[in-house]
Amino acid sequence: MPDTPDLSFLDIPGLLPAFVAENRPRAHGAGLDPYEYVRVTAPLTSLHDWPAACRAAGRRHDEAADRAAAEGRTVTAGAAYRTAARWFHLAGLLPHPDRAAAARVAAEADEAMRRALAHLDPGAERVEGEGFAGWLRRPSAAPAGPVPVVVVVPGLDSGKEEFHAVVEALLARGLAVLAIDGPGQGVLAAVSVPEPDYHRVVGRALDALAHRGEGLDLARTAVIGLSLGGYYAAETAAHEPRIRAAALVSGPYRLDWDELVPFVTATLAQRCGGAEAARAFVRRVDLTALAPAITTPLLVVEGGEDRIPGVVNATALADRAPDAELLLVPHGNHLLGTALPDWLPATADWLTARLG
């Protein structure tokens, strides 16, 4: 039976305001209103209250969406379901001891996103298979022919409900997008463990797209990964021949278990099924040997204020991979929620250009 990770750090004095402040740009980057974020988090007296407070915010938007849908206000309903999905996702960030509750809130995020897309993008298709589940969306403008595809890969405690802005930026440029949860992520977190050989996950997802009929040009496929997903994207680019370009946003070059903060080690231990499994996973997250073999065009996006103990940023990859570029935003934090205009349009343009 998996050992229970030490969650005593949740009670460290001063951690609550630090956690709230650290995640404010992340919530903003995910599309949540910053003023609502303050209203939801200001009353908290303990980090143990975070999941319930965020879930309650999600329920409020979910109920508002139900009312709008019943009255035929489609756009309002879709937007409210989407906001609910974002709050449900945020509720699952902590390595909370009640994993059954975490699984329920992940399922709520998934369902709210399904309802949002039913109203806002009825053509969205559910795509799932062994070790992945996600949504395929196509650009709204009628293309002249088959369109390229970008796979959006989340990170350690993330999921497909978080990176709406990335998806919308790619769709607006005429690309199809498959945003997925992989092993240990999002709706799959309760039933699987993280997979360091993530190219196998992306490969199975691309195989599934091959059966989706006309309209997709799988000879022009890219991947964008965020946070730990950046490592997954690089690993995929090294091994999956269908990938023509990859963008890494705040991705790690390698991890050092002994330097990682308790929040990260506890999250890894829960998602991997124990501390020893988590240590083994961390040892695998290392691009040192792989970097020279990644010949696919890479864009490495980094924030100058992204400093997480135990994480070597992927700027090293920009130096060592044969065809890599670095986009460094000096004032950007982890995931660059503090600097969206400084990286997202340029990154979306870069992927569009590489897919031709």
Residue pairs with C-beta under 8 A, 6 or more apart in sequence:
2 273
2 274
2 277
3 269
3 274
3 275
3 276
4 97
5 95
5 265
5 266
5 269
5 270
5 274
5 275
6 262
6 266
7 95
7 96
7 97
7 266
9 15
9 262
9 263
9 266
10 46
10 47
10 48
10 94
11 46
11 47
15 47
16 44
16 45
16 46
16 47
19 47
19 50
19 263
20 41
20 44
23 90
23 93
24 34
24 37
24 337
25 333
25 335
25 337
25 338
26 334
26 335
26 337
27 34
27 37
27 86
27 90
27 337
28 34
28 37
28 337
29 165
29 335
29 336
29 337
29 340
30 86
30 89
30 90
30 161
30 162
30 163
30 164
30 165
30 337
31 82
31 83
31 86
31 164
31 165
32 83
32 86
32 87
32 90
36 57
40 53
40 54
40 56
40 57
40 87
41 50
41 53
43 53
44 50
44 53
47 94
48 96
50 91
50 93
50 94
51 91
51 92
51 94
51 96
51 98
51 101
51 102
51 105
52 91
53 91
54 87
54 88
54 90
54 91
55 87
55 88
55 91
55 105
55 108
57 87
58 84
58 85
58 86
58 87
58 88
58 91
58 105
58 108
58 109
58 112
59 84
61 80
61 81
61 83
61 84
61 87
62 80
62 81
62 84
62 108
62 112
64 80
65 76
65 77
65 78
65 79
65 80
65 81
65 84
65 112
65 115
65 116
66 77
68 74
68 76
68 77
68 80
69 77
69 115
69 119
74 119
75 119
75 120
77 115
77 119
78 115
78 116
78 117
78 118
78 119
78 120
79 116
79 120
81 112
81 113
81 115
81 116
81 119
82 112
82 113
82 116
82 120
82 164
84 108
84 112
84 116
85 109
85 110
85 112
85 113
85 116
85 161
86 109
86 161
86 162
86 164
88 105
88 106
88 108
88 109
88 112
88 161
89 106
89 109
89 158
89 159
89 161
89 162
89 186
91 105
92 102
92 105
92 106
92 109
92 157
92 159
92 189
93 157
95 263
95 266
95 267
95 269
95 270
96 102
99 190
99 270
100 190
102 189
102 190
103 189
103 190
106 159
106 186
106 187
106 189
106 190
107 187
109 159
109 161
109 186
109 187
110 133
110 161
110 186
110 187
112 161
113 135
113 160
113 161
114 126
117 124
117 135
117 137
118 124
121 137
121 140
123 137
123 138
124 135
124 136
124 137
125 135
125 136
125 137
125 212
126 133
126 134
126 135
126 136
127 133
127 134
127 135
127 136
127 178
127 180
127 205
127 208
127 209
127 212
128 134
128 208
129 204
129 205
129 207
129 208
130 204
131 182
131 183
131 188
131 192
131 195
131 200
131 201
131 204
132 180
132 181
132 182
132 183
132 188
132 201
132 204
132 205
133 160
133 180
133 181
133 186
133 187
133 188
134 160
134 178
134 179
134 180
134 181
134 205
135 160
135 178
135 179
136 176
136 177
136 178
136 209
136 212
137 167
137 171
137 176
137 177
137 178
137 179
138 147
138 171
138 176
138 215
139 147
139 171
139 172
139 173
139 174
139 175
139 176
140 171
141 174
143 174
143 215
145 217
146 214
146 215
146 216
146 217
147 174
147 175
147 176
147 215
147 216
147 217
148 175
148 176
148 217
148 220
148 221
148 222
148 355
148 356
149 175
149 176
149 177
149 178
149 206
149 209
149 216
149 217
149 218
149 220
149 221
149 222
150 170
150 175
150 176
150 177
150 178
150 221
150 222
150 223
150 224
150 351
150 355
151 177
151 178
151 179
151 180
151 202
151 205
151 206
151 221
151 222
151 223
151 224
152 160
152 163
152 166
152 167
152 170
152 177
152 178
152 179
152 180
152 223
152 224
152 225
152 226
153 180
153 182
153 198
153 202
153 223
153 224
153 225
153 226
153 229
153 232
153 233
153 236
154 160
154 162
154 163
154 180
154 181
154 182
154 185
154 186
154 225
154 226
154 227
154 229
155 185
155 225
155 226
155 227
155 228
155 229
155 230
156 184
156 185
156 194
156 227
156 228
156 264
156 267
156 268
156 271
157 267
157 271
158 185
158 186
158 226
158 227
158 228
158 229
159 181
159 185
159 186
159 187
159 189
160 179
160 180
160 181
160 185
160 186
161 186
162 226
163 179
163 226
165 340
165 344
166 224
166 226
166 344
166 348
167 177
167 179
169 344
169 345
169 347
169 348
170 177
170 224
170 348
170 351
170 352
171 177
172 348
173 348
173 349
173 351
173 352
174 352
175 351
175 352
175 355
176 215
176 216
178 205
178 209
180 201
180 205
181 187
181 188
181 189
182 188
182 194
182 195
182 198
182 201
182 232
183 192
183 193
183 194
183 195
183 201
184 192
184 193
184 194
184 195
184 271
184 272
185 194
189 271
193 271
193 272
193 273
193 277
193 281
194 228
194 268
194 271
194 272
194 281
195 201
196 235
196 281
196 284
196 285
197 235
197 239
198 231
198 232
198 233
198 235
198 236
199 235
199 236
199 238
199 239
199 240
201 232
202 223
202 232
202 236
202 240
202 243
203 240
203 242
206 218
206 221
206 240
206 242
209 216
209 218
210 218
218 242
219 242
219 244
220 244
220 355
220 356
221 242
221 243
221 244
221 355
222 243
222 244
222 245
222 246
222 247
222 351
222 354
222 355
223 233
223 236
223 237
223 243
223 245
223 246
223 247
224 233
224 246
224 247
224 248
224 249
224 347
224 351
225 231
225 232
225 233
225 234
225 236
225 246
225 247
225 248
225 249
225 251
226 249
226 250
226 251
226 335
227 249
227 250
227 251
227 334
227 335
228 251
228 252
228 285
229 249
229 251
230 248
230 249
230 250
230 251
230 252
230 314
231 248
231 251
231 252
231 253
231 285
231 287
231 314
233 246
233 247
233 248
233 251
234 246
234 248
234 251
234 287
234 290
234 294
234 298
234 314
234 317
234 321
235 287
235 290
236 243
236 246
237 243
237 245
237 246
237 294
237 296
237 298
238 290
238 293
238 294
238 296
243 296
244 296
244 297
244 354
244 355
245 296
245 297
245 298
245 299
245 350
245 351
245 354
245 355
246 294
246 296
246 297
246 298
246 299
247 298
247 299
247 301
247 347
247 350
247 351
248 298
248 299
248 300
248 301
248 314
248 317
249 301
249 335
249 336
249 343
249 347
250 301
250 302
250 303
250 306
250 313
250 314
250 334
250 335
250 336
251 300
251 313
251 314
251 317
252 285
252 311
252 312
252 313
252 314
253 286
253 287
253 288
253 291
253 312
253 313
253 314
253 315
253 316
253 317
254 285
254 286
254 287
254 288
254 312
255 282
255 285
255 286
255 310
255 311
255 312
256 282
256 310
256 311
256 312
257 265
257 278
257 279
257 282
257 283
257 310
258 310
259 309
259 310
260 268
260 282
260 308
260 309
260 310
260 311
261 308
261 309
261 310
264 308
264 310
265 275
265 278
268 278
268 281
268 282
269 275
269 277
269 278
271 278
272 278
272 280
272 281
287 294
287 314
287 316
287 317
291 316
291 317
291 320
291 321
292 320
292 321
292 322
294 317
294 321
294 322
294 324
295 321
295 322
295 323
296 323
297 323
297 324
297 325
297 354
298 317
298 318
298 321
298 323
298 324
298 325
299 324
299 325
299 327
299 347
299 350
299 351
300 314
300 315
300 317
300 318
300 324
300 325
300 326
300 327
301 327
301 329
301 336
301 343
301 347
302 313
302 314
302 315
302 326
302 327
302 328
302 329
302 332
303 328
303 329
303 331
303 332
303 333
303 334
303 335
303 336
303 338
303 339
304 328
304 329
304 330
304 331
304 332
305 330
305 331
305 332
305 333
305 338
306 313
306 332
306 333
306 334
306 336
308 334
315 326
315 328
317 324
318 324
318 325
318 326
325 350
327 343
327 346
327 347
327 350
329 336
329 339
329 342
329 343
331 338
331 339
331 342
332 338
332 339
332 342
332 343
333 339
336 342
336 343
336 344
